[in-house]
Amino acid sequence: MLEKSFGLLFFLKQPKNQNTQGKYVYLRITVDGIAKEISTKRIWYTERWNQAYGRAIGNKEEAKSLNSFLDALTVKVHQAKTFLIESNKSVTAESIKNIISGSGDERKTLLKIFTDYNKQVEALVGKDYSPLTLKRFKTTYSHTETFIQTDYSVHMQREMLDIDLRDLDYDFIEKFIFWLKTKGTAPITRL
């Protein structure tokens, strides 16, 4: 559904209870008169800011870097708007903000989905699944969890020991198979 009016504005905003020289750069998205603001988490200085263009003033690398970042963010906003239109969803400032910030979109992770599936299988033991099948699913989950925690998540934070489904790729599968064959506790057999 198309909107009647659409606007983007980058502006500087003073942090609350702080008297710093720099101000945070914010993005205001306005759709049909309703505005939502997003912090870019970047700091810039009032005397080196062009409010009319919503960009940093200067030829130094830091000004160019900030302007490049703001240009990339502008592209993301337009991509989010296009996505909403193509998905036949309502284009609102809130929906664009949610897409840009990643909120409102529940993160789907491998172990979470695996856990949910194993609960479903457990509920169907005796009807559609045997107890041995459930045991195999639980063993597979255990191997997957151990692999992610030990070999695959070296770069992940400790509290985030799961992998987003969007990050699964052929490389992950190859490493997991190799890990199962070399370090996994159960022998790999073909069905």
Sequence and secondary structure as in RCSB ss.txt:
>XXXX:A:sequence
MLEKSFGLLFFLKQPKNQNTQGKYVYLRITVDGIAKEISTKRIWYTERWNQAYGRAIGNKEEAKSLNSFLDALTV
KVHQAKTFLIESNKSVTAESIKNIISGSGDERKTLLKIFTDYNKQVEALVGKDYSPLTLKRFKTTYSHTETFIQT
DYSVHMQREMLDIDLRDLDYDFIEKFIFWLKTKGTAPITRL
>XXXX:A:secstr
   S EEEEEEEE  TT   SEEEEEEEEEETTEEEEEEEEEEEEGGGEETTTTEE  SSHHHHHHHHHHHHHHH
HHHHHHHHHHHTT    HHHHHHHHHTTTS   BHHHHHHHHHHHHHHTBTTTB HHHHHHHHHHHHHHHHHIII
II TTS GGG S BGGG  HHHHHHHHHHHHHT SS     
